[in-house]
């Protein structure tokens, strides 16, 4: 699903954000991306979304070579990727259902398909009863789950999350991680950037660690890839 092969990112200012990064994330796998502030986590996620372009190496996402991707192909790539942010970026003048519907409306789905998919996504995160509620009336954990529903309403093959539990207490953080785990069961691949080692170390999932733009820990290949090469 995601394959980094000696990928580097150097900005025009001369800052070397990433150096010689290699790892693979397989179908239905969840991995945590860790590192201090400025280690390169956000840059790595931006490369996957083609917000930034690589400076060297090879990066494939869902079979697409991002070193060769055309600008007109980028929207289609991003439709295959759900993104969840620490700041869930909800519109507080719209209902929960309307917030979740936005990606589908932009993609041109019919009103009937929009309603069906929105309700399915909200049901998946346990918020179907809040469809007509405004986000301001929800708890922080519920607001984050609305953000997850919006990220998955397009049925993406990959979910990227950038510090999705950064503003939540330990109990709510555990609930959000439980929601993410559900999507693995249907073959969705998840890469979650987090600095909360106390939370993720107890979950028993693969950890990919960055330090000053370099890979310093974690298995470079998924378990599926390891089996393939045995």
N, C-alpha and C positions, 0 to 999 in steps of 0.2 A: 504493500500500500504506500509506504514512504521509504525511500532509500537515499541516504546521504553517502556519497563516495568521495572522500577527501575534499569536502566542500569548504571554501573560504569566502569571507565577506570583508572587503576593505572599502571604506568610504572615501569619497573624494578628498576629505579633510586629511586623509592619511591614517585615520583610526582603523586598526585591525580588529573588527568585532568578533570574527570567527576564524579559526585556523585549522585546516585539515580535519574536519569533522566527518566521521564515518559511523553510521549505524543504520539499522533497518527496523521498521515497525510493521508487523504482519497483520493480516486480517483478524479482527476480533481481539487484538491485543491491547492492553492498557499499559502505558509506561508513564512514569513521572520524570519531568525535566527539572533538575534542581541546580542551584548555584546562587552565589551572592548577587546582590544588586549590581548590574553592569556586567555580569558574567557572559551575557549573550543570549539569554533565554528568549527575550522578546524579538531579537533580530532573527533567531532561528525560526520562530513561528511566522514572522513576516516573509521569510524566504519561501516557506511552504505555501503561503497564500499568494505568492507572486506580487506582494506589495514592494518587496525589495528583490533585486536580482543578484545572483551569485557572482562572485569575482573569479572563482576557480573551482574545479572539480565537477561532479555530476550530481544532479538532484532529480529524482523521479517521484512523482506523486500520482497514484492511480494510473501508472503506465505512461504518464506524460513527462517528457524530458523538459524541465523548466529552463534549461539553458537555451532551448530552441523554441520555446513557446511564443506564439504571435500575440500581439496585444488583443486582437479580437477573440482569442481563445481563452483569455483570462476569466471573463465572467462565467463561462461554462465550467472551468476548473473550480471556481469558488462556490458554485452551486453544489458541488460534491463534498464540500467541507462546511461543517457547522462550527461556529466560533462562539465561545463563552468568555466573558470578560469579568474581572473583579468588579468593575463598575458595570452593572448589567445593562445600562444605557436604555432603560425603558422610557416610553413616552407616558408621562403621568396624566395627560389630558385624554388618553384613550384607555379603553378597558383592557383587561388581561387578554381576552380573545382577540381584540384588534391588534395588540402588540405582537402576538404570536402570528397573526395572519400576514403581517407586512412582507416577509420574504416571498410568500406565495402570490400576493397581489403584484409585486414587482415582476415576478416571473410569468405573470399572465394566466394564472389558473382561473378556472370558472368559479363563480360564487359557491356553487354546490361542492366542488372539490375543496375549496378553501375551508368551508365550514366543517366538512368531514375530517380533513387533516388536522385542523386546529383542535378539534375535540379529541381526536386520537392522541395528539401530542400532549395536551393537558392531562388526559387520563393517565398517560405514561408516567408523568411526574407527580400524580396525585392531586391535581388542582382543577379537575373538571368542574367542580362546584363553584369555582371562583371565576368562571369564564366572563361573567358580566360585571365583575368587581374592578374597581380602579386600583392600580398598583400602590397608591399611597396608603391604602387600607390593609396592605399585606405586611407581614413580618419580613425581616431581611432575608431569612432563609427561603420564604415563599417567593420573594422577588427574584432571588437567584434561580429558583426552579422555573419561573416564567422565562428567564433568560435561556435556560437549557431547552425548554419547550420550543422557543423560537429558533434555537440553533438546530433542532432535530426535525422541525416540521417539514423540511424539504427531503427528509429521509436520506441524509448524507452518508457517505461511506466512511468518512473520517470526522472526528470531533477534536478540535483544538481548544484548550481552555487555558487562559492566562491568569494565574492566581485567583481561581474562582471562589476560594474560601477565605481570601485575605481579610475580609471585613466581618467574618462570622465567628461565633464562639465555638468551642470544640464540639458540642453536641450537634449544632447545625452543620458544621463542617463535615462531621461523620455522615449526616443525612444526605448531604450533597454527593459525597463520594459513593454512597450506596446507590443513588440515582444513576451515577455514571456507570457503575458496575452492571446495571441492567442492560445497557446498550451493547455491552460485549456479547451478550447471549444471542443477539441477532446479527453478529458479524461486523459490528461497527468497530473501527480502530480509534483509540483515544490517546492523545498526547497531552498531558496536563502539566503545565509549568507551575511549580510551587516551591516556596522556601520553607514550608512548614514540615520539617523533618520529623517532628514529634508525631504528626498526623500520619504521614505517608510511610514511615518506617514500620508501622504496625499493620500495614495492609498487605504485606507480602507480595507486592508487585515490583516489576522491574523498574530500576532507577537509572536514569541517564544524567550524569553530573557534569556540569561545566565549571571551569575556573579560568577567568581571564580569556574567554573565547576558545578554550581548548577542552577536549573531552578528557576528563580525569577519572571517571568511574562509570560503571554500568556495562552491561553486555552490549557489544556493538550490533549483535543480530538478535532477532526475535527467536523464540523457541521453535517456531515453525521453520524459520530459515535454517536453524541449527540442524533440524531433522533432515531438511532437504540436502544438506551438504554432507551428511554422514554416509 
